[in-house]
Amino acid sequence: MFRSPVIDPDRSIAQPSDWIYRRDIVRPGSKDVFESVMDLAKRRGFIWPTSECYGAVAGFIDYGPLGAMMKRRVENVWREFYVIQEGYYEIECPTIAQEAVFIASGHVAGFADKMCQCPHCKEFLRADHVAEAGGIKNAGTMKNEDLSLALAPCKCLACEEVLGKVEVFSFNLMFGTSIGPGSQRTGYLRPETAQGMFVDFGRLLRFYRDKLPFGAVQIGKSYRNEISPRQGMIRLREFTQAEAEIFVHPNSKNCHPMFRRYADYTMPLLTSDKQLADEPTLTLSMQEAVERGIIANEYVAYYVAMTHALLVKIGIRPERLRFRQHLPDELAHYANDCWDAEILSDRFGWVETVGIADRTDYDLNAHAKASGTPMTVFIQYDEPEKVPRRRIIPNMGVLGKQYRNKAKAIFDALAESTPTPEGADVVVDGEKIHIPKDLFEVRDEIVDVRGEEIVPHVIEPSYGIDRMCYAILEQAYDEDEADGETRVVMRLSPKVAPVQVAVFPLMSRDGLDTMAREIQETLQKQNILAEYDDSGAIGRRYRRQDEIGTPFAVTVDYDSLEMQTVTIRDRDSMKQVRVPVDRVPGTIRALVDGKVKFGEI
Ligand code: GAP
């Protein structure tokens, strides 16, 4: 899909209360959780403003050491689903593509947001966002002229002056560039990873041995020159997408080969009908949703459910997650059905984080037409079909002599013509030519047709990795009490926590340090990121790891030397259990992979 309103605080208010769940972190008079999270993220090396020493540029961020590791882990969970479970291989296309790609895809002509300029502070603004903040509904789908009029009483989001008369323009969001010296060739930084997978269709088809369905996936940077990005990690000019393009037979969209995996997966769905009627969500299994025509087909339902499972796995709480169907006027013109996974943020309301769309055959048709390369699949019938066919066989000798250099074009035109008993009329180079009946023969035959060429449809789950990372950070942030002090703790899922275990010697002497180092090494051999820390009081060390979300800590004390046991501490409950040293790597591995829970050790 191209654009859709990302944040709609009104809709979050319209939600039934079972959807709204807020922990009491936002205290009156204190910073809200966004500020606490971003403060921690900067201080502890998750997220930094980019090129800070020159003054940061809005819409760009750096992932610091812990942020980059967490992001990698999120991407790897995504790979567990899409590459390992689904068997869709990953490809990697350039982030710059030539203009022809984006002319065909429609981005050059249509990938634009509505923009206006504040007459007071001169700030450029997203016109639909200004209007929505001013209480105007459906601003995203209004025409520029109507939006211009509607904006008059609205306040500038930057200086808060009433805008008055402003003009609304369409601003194309693609970053342009030139390829090679001398500006010979126009290029664009890709605004989505998807197009690379569409233009590679022919090669992908061969790779998958000419059989549908198949999928290609890609994780990489996408670029959009957002007009006024003011929402931290939510709206970036350079961001990471993880997209899957699943190519299916148009008549098999209700036959996902593994549908049974999620057929009974039951979750609340905010259908377009329910949104229009301002009614609560429906809780349905995927099977029911497809049978009742609420979700367009099994493929879309399968990836809606899988996305729910994936987001929960990385630590998104189900009560802060909803799947919202696009409204008819929001749906991209080529899309059949589209569901957004939206995550409730303390600061931003419901944030679109994943879009799952049935893109039909739009993209492949567009690239086939523009490039002249067929983007079809030959579907062989089980049994050849007997089909009547009329063949027109020209009398080559006579026609060739009579029409010389036009003869070839006449043969071709004859093959397509509908002859009468007198002959056939054909048009060659704009000239109408009558070919008498004795210059060709009409043969009616029955032929065996082995199959047909079809253009596959595309189902596209498209994930915004940065928005997933922000949601993880925001939802993980918590404060509780430990040893009579406030403890800041990031309750990150062990699947995505950057540091998986901390190893502490109680004292950095008497052989405790050597034993702790050895344990760290055995953990590293299990591919576990284990951080060794021997500086400061043990309580301080626990607090430091709690603050970056390290789920487990192994402590070596004096009993360890004698009994060959250590303690494993659980970040969330702060409980400790003593385990034999030789069982530490296996236990930590099982805890990190979610195979056992701390209470079960
Ligand atoms: N190929 C389909 C596509 O690109 P989209 O809804 O425009 O669809 C998919 O983008 C996801 O990419 C969004 O749900 C969002 O998570 C992420 N995304 C889009 N624009 C973004 C931006 N400016 N900053 C951060 N993430 C963005």
Boltz pocket constraint, residues with backbone or C-beta under 6 A from the ligand:
constraints:
  - pocket:
      binder: B
      contacts: [[A, 1], [A, 2], [A, 3], [A, 4], [A, 191], [A, 192], [A, 193], [A, 194], [A, 224], [A, 226], [A, 233], [A, 234], [A, 235], [A, 236], [A, 237], [A, 239], [A, 240], [A, 241], [A, 243], [A, 352], [A, 353], [A, 354], [A, 355], [A, 460], [A, 462], [A, 463], [A, 464], [A, 465], [A, 466], [A, 467]]
      max_distance: 6.0
